[in-house]
Amino acid sequence: MKKPFEYCRDEDLRGSLNALLRAARKAQNTAYAQRGIITRANEALEVSMNTKELIDTALKLPPDERFALIDELLHSLDRPDPDLDRIWIEEAERRLAAYRSGRVRGIPAEDVVGPF
């Protein structure tokens, strides 16, 4: 299922939102690591096993630990670029300022994602 922002018509804005989500994930990962969740998931991965066994083991984890595991796997495929993230954050801030000042108008959420 797509996240609401993925229906956004503006590719640059979707990129801005993705940069913000990566920043949020990084902060969330720090919180998970502090609670030891990622450590436990990493210990499970250190055991030598095939893909099926790995999936079966992962499915036994509590939902929050599965989320942390998925997040780590996704991050391993798409390493954030700090310079690119900085550029997107600046762009998101610029667009937000333009919206707040009235230079651009927003699109109603129902027009972007459909009725709620």
N, CA, C and O atoms as CSV, one atom per row, in Angstrom:
chain,resi,resn,atom,element,x,y,z
A,1,MET,N,N,0.836,-1.180,0.000
A,1,MET,CA,C,0.000,0.000,0.000
A,1,MET,C,C,0.884,1.249,0.000
A,1,MET,O,O,1.823,1.352,0.790
A,2,LYS,N,N,0.584,2.175,-0.872
A,2,LYS,CA,C,1.373,3.392,-0.954
A,2,LYS,C,C,1.095,4.287,0.236
A,2,LYS,O,O,-0.017,4.329,0.762
A,3,LYS,N,N,2.143,5.009,0.653
A,3,LYS,CA,C,1.967,6.025,1.681
A,3,LYS,C,C,1.327,7.227,1.012
A,3,LYS,O,O,1.534,7.448,-0.181
A,4,PRO,N,N,0.553,8.012,1.756
A,4,PRO,CA,C,-0.148,9.142,1.136
A,4,PRO,C,C,0.745,10.054,0.306
A,4,PRO,O,O,0.327,10.513,-0.757
A,5,PHE,N,N,1.968,10.330,0.766
A,5,PHE,CA,C,2.814,11.254,0.006
A,5,PHE,C,C,3.243,10.681,-1.335
A,5,PHE,O,O,3.628,11.436,-2.227
A,6,GLU,N,N,3.185,9.349,-1.499
A,6,GLU,CA,C,3.602,8.747,-2.760
A,6,GLU,C,C,2.621,9.062,-3.894
A,6,GLU,O,O,2.955,8.896,-5.067
A,7,TYR,N,N,1.418,9.514,-3.546
A,7,TYR,CA,C,0.446,9.917,-4.554
A,7,TYR,C,C,0.660,11.362,-5.001
A,7,TYR,O,O,-0.011,11.840,-5.917
A,8,CYS,N,N,1.579,12.042,-4.365
A,8,CYS,CA,C,1.836,13.443,-4.680
A,8,CYS,C,C,2.252,13.570,-6.145
A,8,CYS,O,O,3.059,12.784,-6.641
A,9,ARG,N,N,1.699,14.556,-6.822
A,9,ARG,CA,C,1.977,14.743,-8.253
A,9,ARG,C,C,3.337,15.386,-8.499
A,9,ARG,O,O,3.880,15.271,-9.598
A,10,ASP,N,N,3.880,16.039,-7.526
A,10,ASP,CA,C,5.123,16.785,-7.673
A,10,ASP,C,C,6.300,15.898,-7.247
A,10,ASP,O,O,6.469,15.613,-6.061
A,11,GLU,N,N,7.108,15.465,-8.218
A,11,GLU,CA,C,8.222,14.567,-7.912
A,11,GLU,C,C,9.224,15.205,-6.959
A,11,GLU,O,O,9.768,14.525,-6.090
A,12,ASP,N,N,9.475,16.512,-7.113
A,12,ASP,CA,C,10.419,17.177,-6.217
A,12,ASP,C,C,9.906,17.156,-4.783
A,12,ASP,O,O,10.678,16.953,-3.846
A,13,LEU,N,N,8.607,17.366,-4.613
A,13,LEU,CA,C,8.041,17.347,-3.269
A,13,LEU,C,C,8.125,15.940,-2.690
A,13,LEU,O,O,8.423,15.779,-1.506
A,14,ARG,N,N,7.865,14.911,-3.514
A,14,ARG,CA,C,8.018,13.534,-3.024
A,14,ARG,C,C,9.453,13.302,-2.577
A,14,ARG,O,O,9.690,12.663,-1.552
A,15,GLY,N,N,10.415,13.821,-3.342
A,15,GLY,CA,C,11.818,13.691,-2.951
A,15,GLY,C,C,12.093,14.381,-1.635
A,15,GLY,O,O,12.838,13.869,-0.800
A,16,SER,N,N,11.486,15.557,-1.448
A,16,SER,CA,C,11.655,16.282,-0.187
A,16,SER,C,C,11.100,15.462,0.962
A,16,SER,O,O,11.723,15.354,2.018
A,17,LEU,N,N,9.933,14.890,0.753
A,17,LEU,CA,C,9.324,14.080,1.805
A,17,LEU,C,C,10.162,12.846,2.090
A,17,LEU,O,O,10.303,12.443,3.245
A,18,ASN,N,N,10.723,12.239,1.042
A,18,ASN,CA,C,11.587,11.075,1.256
A,18,ASN,C,C,12.809,11.454,2.087
A,18,ASN,O,O,13.210,10.702,2.975
A,19,ALA,N,N,13.403,12.613,1.808
A,19,ALA,CA,C,14.558,13.065,2.586
A,19,ALA,C,C,14.168,13.253,4.048
A,19,ALA,O,O,14.912,12.880,4.955
A,20,LEU,N,N,13.003,13.833,4.260
A,20,LEU,CA,C,12.541,14.032,5.632
A,20,LEU,C,C,12.260,12.692,6.311
A,20,LEU,O,O,12.548,12.525,7.496
A,21,LEU,N,N,11.703,11.742,5.568
A,21,LEU,CA,C,11.453,10.416,6.138
A,21,LEU,C,C,12.766,9.713,6.486
A,21,LEU,O,O,12.859,9.048,7.518
A,22,ARG,N,N,13.786,9.859,5.625
A,22,ARG,CA,C,15.085,9.247,5.949
A,22,ARG,C,C,15.654,9.846,7.226
A,22,ARG,O,O,16.220,9.133,8.053
A,23,ALA,N,N,15.504,11.160,7.386
A,23,ALA,CA,C,15.983,11.805,8.610
A,23,ALA,C,C,15.216,11.279,9.818
A,23,ALA,O,O,15.799,11.040,10.877
A,24,ALA,N,N,13.903,11.099,9.654
A,24,ALA,CA,C,13.091,10.577,10.757
A,24,ALA,C,C,13.491,9.138,11.077
A,24,ALA,O,O,13.585,8.758,12.244
A,25,ARG,N,N,13.729,8.332,10.022
A,25,ARG,CA,C,14.146,6.944,10.250
A,25,ARG,C,C,15.471,6.889,10.997
A,25,ARG,O,O,15.659,6.063,11.890
A,26,LYS,N,N,16.395,7.786,10.618
A,26,LYS,CA,C,17.699,7.808,11.278
A,26,LYS,C,C,17.516,8.098,12.770
A,26,LYS,O,O,18.145,7.456,13.611
A,27,ALA,N,N,16.658,9.063,13.094
A,27,ALA,CA,C,16.388,9.384,14.492
A,27,ALA,C,C,15.708,8.207,15.191
A,27,ALA,O,O,16.010,7.894,16.343
A,28,GLN,N,N,14.787,7.562,14.475
A,28,GLN,CA,C,14.075,6.429,15.050
A,28,GLN,C,C,15.036,5.266,15.270
A,28,GLN,O,O,14.949,4.577,16.287
A,29,ASN,N,N,15.951,5.041,14.328
A,29,ASN,CA,C,16.925,3.964,14.488
A,29,ASN,C,C,17.790,4.199,15.710
A,29,ASN,O,O,18.139,3.257,16.421
A,30,THR,N,N,18.135,5.451,15.956
A,30,THR,CA,C,18.924,5.776,17.134
A,30,THR,C,C,18.148,5.394,18.390
A,30,THR,O,O,18.705,4.830,19.332
A,31,ALA,N,N,16.859,5.710,18.389
A,31,ALA,CA,C,16.025,5.362,19.543
A,31,ALA,C,C,15.928,3.843,19.694
A,31,ALA,O,O,16.028,3.327,20.807
A,32,TYR,N,N,15.735,3.123,18.585
A,32,TYR,CA,C,15.668,1.668,18.652
A,32,TYR,C,C,16.984,1.088,19.168
A,32,TYR,O,O,16.990,0.191,20.011
A,33,ALA,N,N,18.087,1.607,18.655
A,33,ALA,CA,C,19.389,1.101,19.076
A,33,ALA,C,C,19.588,1.320,20.575
A,33,ALA,O,O,20.153,0.473,21.267
A,34,GLN,N,N,19.120,2.459,21.062
A,34,GLN,CA,C,19.254,2.745,22.489
A,34,GLN,C,C,18.458,1.751,23.318
A,34,GLN,O,O,18.829,1.458,24.455
A,35,ARG,N,N,17.379,1.234,22.770
A,35,ARG,CA,C,16.562,0.265,23.495
A,35,ARG,C,C,17.036,-1.164,23.230
A,35,ARG,O,O,16.494,-2.110,23.799
A,36,GLY,N,N,18.032,-1.325,22.381
A,36,GLY,CA,C,18.598,-2.648,22.148
A,36,GLY,C,C,17.871,-3.490,21.123
A,36,GLY,O,O,18.179,-4.672,20.974
A,37,ILE,N,N,16.916,-2.915,20.413
A,37,ILE,CA,C,16.131,-3.706,19.460
A,37,ILE,C,C,16.987,-4.125,18.272
A,37,ILE,O,O,16.977,-5.292,17.880
A,38,ILE,N,N,17.719,-3.190,17.702
A,38,ILE,CA,C,18.534,-3.524,16.531
A,38,ILE,C,C,19.619,-4.523,16.912
A,38,ILE,O,O,19.969,-5.403,16.126
A,39,THR,N,N,20.144,-4.380,18.113
A,39,THR,CA,C,21.169,-5.315,18.565
A,39,THR,C,C,20.633,-6.738,18.540
A,39,THR,O,O,21.318,-7.658,18.092
A,40,ARG,N,N,19.403,-6.919,19.022
A,40,ARG,CA,C,18.809,-8.253,19.039
A,40,ARG,C,C,18.581,-8.777,17.626
A,40,ARG,O,O,18.835,-9.950,17.350
A,41,ALA,N,N,18.100,-7.911,16.727
A,41,ALA,CA,C,17.875,-8.330,15.345
A,41,ALA,C,C,19.203,-8.691,14.680
A,41,ALA,O,O,19.276,-9.664,13.929
A,42,ASN,N,N,20.245,-7.918,14.952
A,42,ASN,CA,C,21.556,-8.207,14.371
A,42,ASN,C,C,22.106,-9.537,14.870
A,42,ASN,O,O,22.750,-10.264,14.113
A,43,GLU,N,N,21.857,-9.864,16.144
A,43,GLU,CA,C,22.310,-11.145,16.678
A,43,GLU,C,C,21.652,-12.295,15.926
A,43,GLU,O,O,22.295,-13.308,15.649
A,44,ALA,N,N,20.365,-12.141,15.595
A,44,ALA,CA,C,19.668,-13.183,14.842
A,44,ALA,C,C,20.277,-13.341,13.454
A,44,ALA,O,O,20.333,-14.451,12.924
A,45,LEU,N,N,20.735,-12.234,12.859
A,45,LEU,CA,C,21.307,-12.299,11.518
A,45,LEU,C,C,22.696,-12.925,11.506
A,45,LEU,O,O,23.131,-13.448,10.480
A,46,GLU,N,N,23.397,-12.877,12.641
A,46,GLU,CA,C,24.748,-13.415,12.693
A,46,GLU,C,C,24.759,-14.939,12.583
A,46,GLU,O,O,25.782,-15.528,12.231
A,47,VAL,N,N,23.653,-15.565,12.875
A,47,VAL,CA,C,23.548,-17.021,12.769
A,47,VAL,C,C,23.523,-17.387,11.292
A,47,VAL,O,O,22.795,-16.773,10.512
A,48,SER,N,N,24.309,-18.375,10.904
A,48,SER,CA,C,24.353,-18.801,9.517
A,48,SER,C,C,23.069,-19.548,9.170
A,48,SER,O,O,22.766,-20.581,9.768
A,49,MET,N,N,22.308,-19.019,8.194
A,49,MET,CA,C,21.061,-19.666,7.797
A,49,MET,C,C,20.716,-19.292,6.362
A,49,MET,O,O,21.218,-18.302,5.831
A,50,ASN,N,N,19.857,-20.089,5.743
A,50,ASN,CA,C,19.433,-19.773,4.387
A,50,ASN,C,C,18.295,-18.745,4.442
A,50,ASN,O,O,17.822,-18.395,5.523
A,51,THR,N,N,17.867,-18.274,3.292
A,51,THR,CA,C,16.852,-17.218,3.221
A,51,THR,C,C,15.553,-17.636,3.883
A,51,THR,O,O,14.965,-16.854,4.630
A,52,LYS,N,N,15.096,-18.845,3.627
A,52,LYS,CA,C,13.824,-19.313,4.219
A,52,LYS,C,C,13.909,-19.313,5.739
A,52,LYS,O,O,12.996,-18.844,6.418
A,53,GLU,N,N,15.007,-19.839,6.271
A,53,GLU,CA,C,15.185,-19.868,7.725
A,53,GLU,C,C,15.253,-18.451,8.291
A,53,GLU,O,O,14.717,-18.170,9.363
A,54,LEU,N,N,15.914,-17.574,7.558
A,54,LEU,CA,C,16.030,-16.189,8.000
A,54,LEU,C,C,14.650,-15.533,8.057
A,54,LEU,O,O,14.326,-14.843,9.024
A,55,ILE,N,N,13.848,-15.746,7.030
A,55,ILE,CA,C,12.488,-15.183,6.997
A,55,ILE,C,C,11.653,-15.766,8.138
A,55,ILE,O,O,10.954,-15.031,8.836
A,56,ASP,N,N,11.725,-17.075,8.324
A,56,ASP,CA,C,10.964,-17.702,9.407
A,56,ASP,C,C,11.362,-17.136,10.765
A,56,ASP,O,O,10.504,-16.880,11.610
A,57,THR,N,N,12.647,-16.943,10.973
A,57,THR,CA,C,13.126,-16.367,12.224
A,57,THR,C,C,12.654,-14.925,12.381
A,57,THR,O,O,12.212,-14.522,13.457
A,58,ALA,N,N,12.749,-14.156,11.309
A,58,ALA,CA,C,12.330,-12.751,11.360
A,58,ALA,C,C,10.849,-12.623,11.670
A,58,ALA,O,O,10.444,-11.709,12.387
A,59,LEU,N,N,10.036,-13.525,11.141
A,59,LEU,CA,C,8.585,-13.469,11.379
A,59,LEU,C,C,8.223,-13.768,12.830
A,59,LEU,O,O,7.113,-13.465,13.266
A,60,LYS,N,N,9.134,-14.350,13.567
A,60,LYS,CA,C,8.883,-14.630,14.990
A,60,LYS,C,C,9.176,-13.423,15.872
A,60,LYS,O,O,8.804,-13.405,17.046
A,61,LEU,N,N,9.838,-12.417,15.314
A,61,LEU,CA,C,10.141,-11.210,16.087
A,61,LEU,C,C,8.867,-10.412,16.334
A,61,LEU,O,O,7.921,-10.487,15.550
A,62,PRO,N,N,8.841,-9.640,17.436
A,62,PRO,CA,C,7.700,-8.740,17.660
A,62,PRO,C,C,7.639,-7.701,16.543
A,62,PRO,O,O,8.655,-7.417,15.909
A,63,PRO,N,N,6.460,-7.131,16.295
A,63,PRO,CA,C,6.307,-6.169,15.191
A,63,PRO,C,C,7.319,-5.021,15.206
A,63,PRO,O,O,7.837,-4.652,14.151
A,64,ASP,N,N,7.609,-4.451,16.372
A,64,ASP,CA,C,8.545,-3.323,16.396
A,64,ASP,C,C,9.956,-3.753,15.999
A,64,ASP,O,O,10.690,-2.984,15.377
A,65,GLU,N,N,10.333,-4.968,16.355
A,65,GLU,CA,C,11.651,-5.459,15.963
A,65,GLU,C,C,11.690,-5.819,14.479
A,65,GLU,O,O,12.712,-5.626,13.820
A,66,ARG,N,N,10.570,-6.347,13.947
A,66,ARG,CA,C,10.506,-6.610,12.501
A,66,ARG,C,C,10.641,-5.313,11.733
A,66,ARG,O,O,11.333,-5.254,10.717
A,67,PHE,N,N,9.970,-4.256,12.226
A,67,PHE,CA,C,10.083,-2.948,11.572
A,67,PHE,C,C,11.530,-2.466,11.572
A,67,PHE,O,O,12.028,-1.980,10.558
A,68,ALA,N,N,12.195,-2.603,12.705
A,68,ALA,CA,C,13.599,-2.178,12.794
A,68,ALA,C,C,14.466,-2.973,11.822
A,68,ALA,O,O,15.351,-2.411,11.175
A,69,LEU,N,N,14.213,-4.283,11.717
A,69,LEU,CA,C,14.966,-5.135,10.795
A,69,LEU,C,C,14.732,-4.719,9.352
A,69,LEU,O,O,15.679,-4.592,8.576
A,70,ILE,N,N,13.468,-4.507,8.990
A,70,ILE,CA,C,13.129,-4.073,7.630
A,70,ILE,C,C,13.785,-2.738,7.324
A,70,ILE,O,O,14.340,-2.537,6.244
A,71,ASP,N,N,13.714,-1.832,8.283
A,71,ASP,CA,C,14.301,-0.511,8.082
A,71,ASP,C,C,15.804,-0.613,7.826
A,71,ASP,O,O,16.336,0.060,6.944
A,72,GLU,N,N,16.480,-1.453,8.596
A,72,GLU,CA,C,17.919,-1.643,8.401
A,72,GLU,C,C,18.214,-2.249,7.027
A,72,GLU,O,O,19.154,-1.830,6.352
A,73,LEU,N,N,17.414,-3.228,6.616
A,73,LEU,CA,C,17.622,-3.840,5.302
A,73,LEU,C,C,17.412,-2.823,4.182
A,73,LEU,O,O,18.194,-2.768,3.232
A,74,LEU,N,N,16.363,-2.024,4.296
A,74,LEU,CA,C,16.104,-0.998,3.286
A,74,LEU,C,C,17.230,0.032,3.238
A,74,LEU,O,O,17.645,0.467,2.164
A,75,HIS,N,N,17.713,0.411,4.412
A,75,HIS,CA,C,18.823,1.369,4.449
A,75,HIS,C,C,20.083,0.790,3.815
A,75,HIS,O,O,20.884,1.526,3.238
A,76,SER,N,N,20.260,-0.517,3.920
A,76,SER,CA,C,21.451,-1.120,3.322
A,76,SER,C,C,21.393,-1.050,1.795
A,76,SER,O,O,22.429,-1.091,1.131
A,77,LEU,N,N,20.178,-0.944,1.238
A,77,LEU,CA,C,20.016,-0.847,-0.215
A,77,LEU,C,C,20.072,0.589,-0.716
A,77,LEU,O,O,20.450,0.845,-1.860
A,78,ASP,N,N,19.698,1.511,0.139
A,78,ASP,CA,C,19.624,2.915,-0.262
A,78,ASP,C,C,20.314,3.762,0.793
A,78,ASP,O,O,19.667,4.367,1.647
A,79,ARG,N,N,21.627,3.795,0.719
A,79,ARG,CA,C,22.400,4.576,1.679
A,79,ARG,C,C,22.118,6.059,1.468
A,79,ARG,O,O,22.301,6.575,0.365
A,80,PRO,N,N,21.675,6.751,2.521
A,80,PRO,CA,C,21.411,8.185,2.386
A,80,PRO,C,C,22.689,8.957,2.069
A,80,PRO,O,O,23.769,8.621,2.555
A,81,ASP,N,N,22.552,9.972,1.266
A,81,ASP,CA,C,23.652,10.862,0.932
A,81,ASP,C,C,23.431,12.144,1.726
A,81,ASP,O,O,22.486,12.879,1.439
A,82,PRO,N,N,24.276,12.435,2.719
A,82,PRO,CA,C,24.063,13.620,3.559
A,82,PRO,C,C,23.951,14.913,2.758
A,82,PRO,O,O,23.158,15.788,3.103
A,83,ASP,N,N,24.736,15.041,1.694
A,83,ASP,CA,C,24.652,16.259,0.884
A,83,ASP,C,C,23.304,16.349,0.184
A,83,ASP,O,O,22.696,17.419,0.139
A,84,LEU,N,N,22.837,15.236,-0.359
A,84,LEU,CA,C,21.543,15.222,-1.032
A,84,LEU,C,C,20.415,15.471,-0.029
A,84,LEU,O,O,19.473,16.211,-0.314
A,85,ASP,N,N,20.518,14.850,1.141
A,85,ASP,CA,C,19.515,15.090,2.178
A,85,ASP,C,C,19.475,16.572,2.564
A,85,ASP,O,O,18.396,17.143,2.727
A,86,ARG,N,N,20.634,17.185,2.709
A,86,ARG,CA,C,20.698,18.604,3.064
A,86,ARG,C,C,20.025,19.449,1.985
A,86,ARG,O,O,19.275,20.374,2.295
A,87,ILE,N,N,20.291,19.133,0.729
A,87,ILE,CA,C,19.686,19.881,-0.379
A,87,ILE,C,C,18.173,19.734,-0.356
A,87,ILE,O,O,17.454,20.715,-0.545
A,88,TRP,N,N,17.677,18.511,-0.124
A,88,TRP,CA,C,16.230,18.296,-0.099
A,88,TRP,C,C,15.581,18.968,1.105
A,88,TRP,O,O,14.475,19.499,0.996
A,89,ILE,N,N,16.247,18.950,2.232
A,89,ILE,CA,C,15.701,19.629,3.408
A,89,ILE,C,C,15.610,21.122,3.152
A,89,ILE,O,O,14.615,21.759,3.499
A,90,GLU,N,N,16.654,21.685,2.541
A,90,GLU,CA,C,16.608,23.109,2.198
A,90,GLU,C,C,15.457,23.394,1.229
A,90,GLU,O,O,14.754,24.395,1.366
A,91,GLU,N,N,15.272,22.503,0.251
A,91,GLU,CA,C,14.181,22.672,-0.717
A,91,GLU,C,C,12.825,22.568,-0.029
A,91,GLU,O,O,11.918,23.350,-0.312
A,92,ALA,N,N,12.691,21.602,0.872
A,92,ALA,CA,C,11.429,21.455,1.605
A,92,ALA,C,C,11.140,22.702,2.436
A,92,ALA,O,O,10.000,23.162,2.497
A,93,GLU,N,N,12.170,23.245,3.072
A,93,GLU,CA,C,11.992,24.469,3.865
A,93,GLU,C,C,11.623,25.638,2.963
A,93,GLU,O,O,10.775,26.452,3.328
A,94,ARG,N,N,12.249,25.737,1.786
A,94,ARG,CA,C,11.939,26.812,0.839
A,94,ARG,C,C,10.486,26.717,0.383
A,94,ARG,O,O,9.782,27.725,0.315
A,95,ARG,N,N,10.048,25.506,0.073
A,95,ARG,CA,C,8.665,25.316,-0.380
A,95,ARG,C,C,7.666,25.596,0.739
A,95,ARG,O,O,6.606,26.173,0.496
A,96,LEU,N,N,7.997,25.193,1.949
A,96,LEU,CA,C,7.114,25.471,3.069
A,96,LEU,C,C,6.994,26.980,3.293
A,96,LEU,O,O,5.903,27.492,3.544
A,97,ALA,N,N,8.119,27.683,3.201
A,97,ALA,CA,C,8.092,29.140,3.353
A,97,ALA,C,C,7.246,29.781,2.254
A,97,ALA,O,O,6.496,30.719,2.522
A,98,ALA,N,N,7.358,29.282,1.018
A,98,ALA,CA,C,6.561,29.816,-0.090
A,98,ALA,C,C,5.080,29.559,0.151
A,98,ALA,O,O,4.246,30.411,-0.154
A,99,TYR,N,N,4.751,28.406,0.689
A,99,TYR,CA,C,3.346,28.089,0.988
A,99,TYR,C,C,2.827,29.005,2.095
A,99,TYR,O,O,1.747,29.585,1.987
A,100,ARG,N,N,3.613,29.121,3.152
A,100,ARG,CA,C,3.178,29.957,4.286
A,100,ARG,C,C,3.040,31.424,3.916
A,100,ARG,O,O,2.203,32.133,4.476
A,101,SER,N,N,3.856,31.882,2.974
A,101,SER,CA,C,3.782,33.290,2.578
A,101,SER,C,C,2.675,33.538,1.550
A,101,SER,O,O,2.370,34.687,1.228
A,102,GLY,N,N,2.078,32.464,1.038
A,102,GLY,CA,C,1.000,32.602,0.071
A,102,GLY,C,C,1.463,32.663,-1.376
A,102,GLY,O,O,0.643,32.875,-2.270
A,103,ARG,N,N,2.760,32.483,-1.631
A,103,ARG,CA,C,3.260,32.509,-3.010
A,103,ARG,C,C,2.820,31.278,-3.796
A,103,ARG,O,O,2.724,31.335,-5.022
A,104,VAL,N,N,2.553,30.176,-3.119
A,104,VAL,CA,C,2.017,28.975,-3.771
A,104,VAL,C,C,0.829,28.484,-2.965
A,104,VAL,O,O,0.720,28.740,-1.765
A,105,ARG,N,N,-0.058,27.774,-3.644
A,105,ARG,CA,C,-1.236,27.228,-2.981
A,105,ARG,C,C,-1.099,25.717,-2.884
A,105,ARG,O,O,-0.491,25.080,-3.743
A,106,GLY,N,N,-1.663,25.162,-1.845
A,106,GLY,CA,C,-1.632,23.728,-1.659
A,106,GLY,C,C,-2.719,23.044,-2.470
A,106,GLY,O,O,-3.659,23.684,-2.943
A,107,ILE,N,N,-2.577,21.749,-2.621
A,107,ILE,CA,C,-3.584,20.927,-3.287
A,107,ILE,C,C,-4.301,20.167,-2.176
A,107,ILE,O,O,-3.640,19.548,-1.342
A,108,PRO,N,N,-5.637,20.195,-2.137
A,108,PRO,CA,C,-6.359,19.457,-1.092
A,108,PRO,C,C,-5.947,17.985,-1.099
A,108,PRO,O,O,-5.762,17.388,-2.160
A,109,ALA,N,N,-5.807,17.416,0.081
A,109,ALA,CA,C,-5.368,16.023,0.208
A,109,ALA,C,C,-6.284,15.080,-0.566
A,109,ALA,O,O,-5.817,14.096,-1.139
A,110,GLU,N,N,-7.587,15.372,-0.587
A,110,GLU,CA,C,-8.516,14.488,-1.304
A,110,GLU,C,C,-8.224,14.473,-2.803
A,110,GLU,O,O,-8.472,13.469,-3.471
A,111,ASP,N,N,-7.698,15.581,-3.338
A,111,ASP,CA,C,-7.339,15.618,-4.757
A,111,ASP,C,C,-6.083,14.785,-5.025
A,111,ASP,O,O,-5.879,14.297,-6.136
A,112,VAL,N,N,-5.254,14.631,-4.008
A,112,VAL,CA,C,-3.994,13.906,-4.186
A,112,VAL,C,C,-4.188,12.418,-3.874
A,112,VAL,O,O,-3.781,11.569,-4.666
A,113,VAL,N,N,-4.804,12.093,-2.733
A,113,VAL,CA,C,-4.915,10.700,-2.307
A,113,VAL,C,C,-6.313,10.132,-2.413
A,113,VAL,O,O,-6.515,8.944,-2.163
A,114,GLY,N,N,-7.282,10.952,-2.778
A,114,GLY,CA,C,-8.657,10.479,-2.874
A,114,GLY,C,C,-9.381,10.686,-1.557
A,114,GLY,O,O,-8.798,11.174,-0.589
A,115,PRO,N,N,-10.649,10.316,-1.522
A,115,PRO,CA,C,-11.448,10.528,-0.301
A,115,PRO,C,C,-10.915,9.689,0.847
A,115,PRO,O,O,-10.394,8.591,0.647
A,116,PHE,N,N,-11.052,10.213,2.022
A,116,PHE,CA,C,-10.582,9.507,3.227
A,116,PHE,C,C,-11.629,8.577,3.742
A,116,PHE,O,O,-11.413,7.900,4.747
